[in-house]
Amino acid sequence: MLDLLAVPNLWVSLIVTVLLVGFGAFATGQGLARTWKPVWQVWLYCLLLGAVDRFLIWGLFSGDATVVSGYLLDTAFLLTVGTLSWLATRAGRMVSQYPWMYERVGPFSYRRKSGTD
């Protein structure tokens, strides 16, 4: 698994990808949802965060920055975190801003209240 990620050890991947850059993806999703931006912007920024992740692993821990599988796996994780953060924040904003029209049905979704057509 570490050869696929191209990191020196598992702790490097956990600290850099999950904690540092993963928090960045989470904050990006929240920030874009709070300003009513579309989800494709989250994806664009997460692709860039994947490159930042590879750069930090290379620069700080002598990891291999040219391994495509490491970029793809790390970016898939960041895309998931960013998108889920965007969905949760958008659902919360819709329900809090339009409480007479929408109700929450889960952590990532909302629906129109019955009788509000």
Contacts in CASP RR format, 6 or more apart in sequence:
PFRMAT RR
TARGET T0000
AUTHOR 0000-0000-0000
METHOD contacts of the structure
MODEL  1
MLDLLAVPNLWVSLIVTVLLVGFGAFATGQGLARTWKPVWQVWLYCLLLG
AVDRFLIWGLFSGDATVVSGYLLDTAFLLTVGTLSWLATRAGRMVSQYPW
MYERVGPFSYRRKSGTD
1 10 0 8 1.000
2 8 0 8 1.000
2 9 0 8 1.000
2 10 0 8 1.000
2 13 0 8 1.000
4 69 0 8 1.000
4 70 0 8 1.000
4 73 0 8 1.000
5 13 0 8 1.000
5 67 0 8 1.000
5 69 0 8 1.000
5 70 0 8 1.000
5 73 0 8 1.000
5 74 0 8 1.000
6 57 0 8 1.000
6 63 0 8 1.000
6 64 0 8 1.000
6 65 0 8 1.000
6 67 0 8 1.000
6 69 0 8 1.000
6 70 0 8 1.000
7 13 0 8 1.000
7 16 0 8 1.000
7 57 0 8 1.000
7 61 0 8 1.000
7 63 0 8 1.000
7 70 0 8 1.000
8 61 0 8 1.000
8 62 0 8 1.000
8 63 0 8 1.000
12 57 0 8 1.000
12 61 0 8 1.000
12 63 0 8 1.000
13 57 0 8 1.000
13 74 0 8 1.000
16 53 0 8 1.000
16 56 0 8 1.000
16 57 0 8 1.000
16 60 0 8 1.000
16 61 0 8 1.000
17 53 0 8 1.000
17 57 0 8 1.000
17 74 0 8 1.000
17 77 0 8 1.000
17 78 0 8 1.000
18 77 0 8 1.000
20 56 0 8 1.000
21 49 0 8 1.000
21 50 0 8 1.000
21 52 0 8 1.000
21 53 0 8 1.000
21 56 0 8 1.000
21 74 0 8 1.000
21 78 0 8 1.000
22 49 0 8 1.000
22 77 0 8 1.000
22 78 0 8 1.000
22 81 0 8 1.000
24 49 0 8 1.000
25 45 0 8 1.000
25 46 0 8 1.000
25 49 0 8 1.000
25 78 0 8 1.000
25 79 0 8 1.000
25 81 0 8 1.000
25 82 0 8 1.000
25 85 0 8 1.000
26 81 0 8 1.000
26 82 0 8 1.000
26 85 0 8 1.000
27 85 0 8 1.000
28 42 0 8 1.000
28 45 0 8 1.000
28 46 0 8 1.000
28 49 0 8 1.000
28 82 0 8 1.000
28 85 0 8 1.000
29 42 0 8 1.000
29 82 0 8 1.000
29 83 0 8 1.000
29 85 0 8 1.000
29 86 0 8 1.000
29 89 0 8 1.000
30 85 0 8 1.000
30 86 0 8 1.000
30 89 0 8 1.000
31 37 0 8 1.000
31 89 0 8 1.000
32 39 0 8 1.000
32 41 0 8 1.000
32 42 0 8 1.000
32 45 0 8 1.000
32 86 0 8 1.000
33 85 0 8 1.000
33 86 0 8 1.000
33 87 0 8 1.000
33 88 0 8 1.000
33 89 0 8 1.000
33 90 0 8 1.000
33 93 0 8 1.000
34 89 0 8 1.000
34 93 0 8 1.000
36 93 0 8 1.000
39 83 0 8 1.000
39 86 0 8 1.000
39 87 0 8 1.000
42 79 0 8 1.000
42 82 0 8 1.000
42 83 0 8 1.000
42 85 0 8 1.000
42 86 0 8 1.000
43 79 0 8 1.000
43 83 0 8 1.000
46 75 0 8 1.000
46 78 0 8 1.000
46 79 0 8 1.000
46 81 0 8 1.000
46 82 0 8 1.000
46 83 0 8 1.000
47 75 0 8 1.000
47 79 0 8 1.000
49 75 0 8 1.000
49 78 0 8 1.000
50 71 0 8 1.000
50 74 0 8 1.000
50 75 0 8 1.000
50 78 0 8 1.000
51 71 0 8 1.000
53 71 0 8 1.000
53 74 0 8 1.000
53 75 0 8 1.000
53 78 0 8 1.000
54 65 0 8 1.000
54 70 0 8 1.000
54 71 0 8 1.000
54 74 0 8 1.000
55 65 0 8 1.000
57 63 0 8 1.000
57 65 0 8 1.000
58 64 0 8 1.000
58 65 0 8 1.000
59 65 0 8 1.000
84 108 0 8 1.000
87 108 0 8 1.000
87 109 0 8 1.000
88 107 0 8 1.000
88 108 0 8 1.000
91 104 0 8 1.000
91 106 0 8 1.000
91 107 0 8 1.000
91 108 0 8 1.000
91 109 0 8 1.000
91 110 0 8 1.000
92 104 0 8 1.000
92 110 0 8 1.000
94 102 0 8 1.000
94 110 0 8 1.000
95 102 0 8 1.000
95 103 0 8 1.000
95 104 0 8 1.000
95 110 0 8 1.000
100 113 0 8 1.000
100 116 0 8 1.000
101 112 0 8 1.000
101 113 0 8 1.000
101 116 0 8 1.000
102 110 0 8 1.000
102 111 0 8 1.000
102 112 0 8 1.000
102 113 0 8 1.000
103 110 0 8 1.000
103 111 0 8 1.000
103 113 0 8 1.000
104 110 0 8 1.000
105 111 0 8 1.000
END
